[in-house]
Amino acid sequence: MVKQTRILSGGGARGYHGAMDDTLLIYLHIPKTGGETLRWTIENQFPVQRVAHCYEYRVRQRLLALDDAHKRRLRLVVGHYPFGLHNHFPQPTRYVTMLRDPVKHFISIYHFQIDEGKQHFMDTPFAAFVEQVAEGRIEKRFINNMIDNKQTRWLNEGFMDPFMAERDSSWPESLPAADVDEAIAHLEARFPVFGLTGRFHASIALFGRAFGWENMAYITRNVTSKKPRPDDLPAWMVETIREYNAVDLDLYAYAVDRFEQLLREYDITDADVERVRDPGFLQQMGVYAQRGLRKLYYASRPA
């Protein structure tokens, strides 16, 4: 029996050697969801001249200011930009993203700030910060990074996370509510597939199958060090984090169920996942080589 492989029609790319239509793929990179690791793998599926980054504030502004002719040449945009970027492009668009268990996500974001050397996080033990959350008195200097229900907010249209703002931008005291129904509607309408950080290898296998990408080798990147596991925390801390991210918990419950459906729809087997888990030395070296060449190209093009 010949195995039937489903591939998205008009999926934006089929790798270097396959056909490409004019669809733009937007990788909505929610911070600390395993996205930096996945980013390398996705970028390697596209010609370097057709890829744009959307991370730093001024780079985002330049990207959005491009004329339509230049925007139409792009096939992939990756970056920290919430849902809605498609409104700035004239061509058809699709999104992909990664979602993470909200408790683990919260823990990872906090400890990443310490890895980044942010003094107010380094001076505040994690337990003391969770106490602030429990008492509803989060200091303003923390809120830019530790906003509640971050994943749902990023999937709501019109939301702009404060941490992405230009340094001297002003932000309202109250932020738009996180709407899980709107986030789910966007996932269903605009994201043909998405991944879960806790099912990382299965997610990569799913992306490869859905878009017809062949070499899905990856190199682990930007892993936060020395962060506790939820099982290591007192029950009151876990419950506080869960309450603070209650909307994200609803979103994640939906995402887990939908992810299992996607694996079945695309016929992702244990063997497919194992091939991703152990891609082989040569494929991994190929990822490093491609990344090095891409970095040289990005460094040489105009800022």
N, C-alpha and C positions, 0 to 999 in steps of 0.2 A: 504494500500500500504506500503510495506516494504521500508524503506529509505536505499538507497545504499550509503555506505561510502567508499570513495576512500582512499587507503593507499599506500604510495610509496612502491614498491617492492625493496628489498635490501636497505632499508633506513637507515641501520646502527644500529637501535635499535627499539624495540617495548616495551620499559619499562622493569622493572625488571622481569615481569612474562611472557613476550613474547619471541619469537625467536629472536636471533641476528645472523646476518651473519658477514662476516669479513670486512664490509665497515667501514671506518673511517669517522666520522662526524667532520668537522672543523667549529667551531663557530668563524667567523671572527668578532671580537669585535672592531668596530670602536668607538673610545672614544666619550663619551657624546651623545650616541644615545639611551639611556635607556638599554644598554647592561648589566650593573651590575645586574639590577633587573631580566632580562631574564636569565642571567647566572645561577642563583640558580635553576630556574625551569628546565632548560635543564640538568644541572648536575644531578639532582635528578632522571633522567630517566635512568641513567647508573650505573653499579657497580662501587664503588669508586676506585677499583684497576685498572679499565680500563680508567680512566680519567687522562689527563695531562694538566697542566697549562702552558701558554706560554706568560707571562707578562713581568717579569724582564729579562734584557739582559742576565745575566749569566744562568738563568733557561732555556731560549731559546737555548742557546749554548749547554747546557747539553742534552736537549731534542733532538736536531738535531744530537748529537754525539752518541746516542743510536744505538746499532746494530739492524739489521732488525728483528731479532727474538723478541726483546723487543718492537719495534715499531708495529709489527703485533698484539700484545696483546691489543693495545689501540683501543678504540671505540669512544672516544671523545677527541678532543683537543680544548681548549678555550683560547683565549688570544688576545693581541694587536699585531697582525702580519698580514701585508697586503697579498693580494692574491698571491699565489705561494707556500704556505706551503706544498701543496700536492706533490710537486716535491721531497720532502725529505722523503716520505713514500712509502713503497713497495706495500701496499694494495690499493684497490679501495677507492676513497674518494668522499665525497659530502660536500658542504658548506651550511651554513645559516648565515644570518647577519641581522642587522637592519639599515635602512636609515632614515634620518631626513631632514625636511625642512632646506635648507642651511642657511637661515637667522637666524633661531632659533638655529641652530647648532653652528654658529659662535658666537652668543651672549653667549650661554651656555659654550663653551670652554673658552672664555675670563674670564667669571666670576668664572668658576671653578678654574682658576689659583689663583684668589684672595682667594677663600675658602681654597686653598692649602697653602696660606701664601707666595706666590712668590712676593718678595718685589717690583720688577720693574713693576709688574702689579698693585700692591696696590698703588704705587706712581703715576700711570698714569690713569687719569680718562678715562672712556670708550670713551667719545666724542673725547678726545685728540688722542687716538689711532686710531679711525676711520678717523680722519683728516690725520694722517700719511698714512693710506691706500689710502685715496683720492688723496694725493699728491705724492704717489709712493715712499715714503721715510721711509718704515718700518725699525725700528732699528733691528739690527741682533739679539739682545737678545730676541726679540719677535717672530722671524720667526719660531723657532723650534716648538712652540705651535700653532701659528696662520697662518700656511701655507695655501695658497689658495686652493680651490677645494679639500679639504682633502678627501672627500668620494670617489670621482672619482679616485684620486691617489691611495687610498687603494685598489681599485678594478682593478688596472692596474698591470700587472705582472712585477716584478723586482723593484718596488718602495719600498724604506725603509724610513719611516718617521723619520726625524732627532731626534724627541723627544725620540725614542726608542733606540738610540745608547748608547753605553758605554760612560761614562762621558768624556773620553779623546779621543774619536773618532773625526776625522776631516771629514768635509762634504764639497762638492763642493758649490761654490757660486750659481750656477744655478742648479735647480732641474729639473728632467724630466717633460715634459709637461703632463697635465692631458688629457687623451684621452677618451672621452665619448663613442665612438664606441667600443673601446676595453673593457671598463668597462661593457657595456651592453651585449656584446658578452659573457663575463665571467658569468654574471648573468644568461643568458639564457642557457648556456651550463653546468654550474657547481652548480648552486643554484636551487634546485627543488622548493624551496619556500624561501621567505624573508619577513621581516616585516617592518612596518613603525612606528616610534616613535609616531607620531600623531594618529595612529590607533592601539594603543598598545594592547588593549583587543582583537581586531579582529586578530591581529598578533599572539597572544598566542593561540587563538582558531584555527587558521590556522596551526600553527606548530603541535599542538596536533592531529589534523585530518590527516595531511600529514604523520606523522611518527607513528601514532597509539599510542601516549602517552595519558594516561588516567588522571592522576592527574596533572593538569596544574596550581595549586595554586601558588601564588607568593607573595613575600614581597618586597615592594618598597625600593630600595637601592640607595645610592650615588646620591641624587638629589641636584643639584646646587641651593644654596639659593640666594635670593635677586637679581635675574636677571630680567631686564626689558623685557616686551613683545615687539615684533616688532611694534605693534600699539601704543606703548608709545613713540617711537622714532621719531625724526624729519624725514621728507621725504628724505632729502639729505643723512642722515645716512643709512637709509634702502637701498636707491639706490646705495650708495657706497658699501655696503656689498654685494648686488646683483651682481654688476659689478665685484667685487673681486672674487666671486664664480659663475661666469656665466656658467662654464662647469658643476658644481654641480647642477645648476638649470635645465639644460637639462637632466641630469641623473635623477633628482628627478621627473621631468615631466613624463619621461618614467616609473619610478618606481610606481608612483601613478596609472597610467593606467594599468600596469601589475598586480599590487596588486589587483585591482578590478576584473580582470580576474581570478586571483587565488582564490579569495573568491567564485566566481561563480563555478569554476572548482571543488572545494572541498565542495561545497554546504554548506558554512558557513552562518548560519542564524542569525537573531537578537537574538534568544533564545540561540544559542551557545555562542555568545559574552556576553550575560548577565550572563551565568553560570560562565564564566571566571571572569567577573567583581565582582561577589559576590560569591566566592568559599565556604564560610562557615568557621566558627571558627575552627573546627577540622582539616580541610585540611590545613589551614594556620599554625596551631600549628604543624602539621606534617612537614611542610616546615622548621620551626625553629628547630625541633628535628633532622631532617635529616642533616640540615646544621651544627648543633653542633657536631654531630657524625663525619661528614666529616672533619670538622676543626681539630678534635682530630686526625683523621687518617693522614691528611696532615702534621700536626705538628710532628707526630711520625716517618714518613718515612724519609729516608736519604735526606739531602739537595742536 
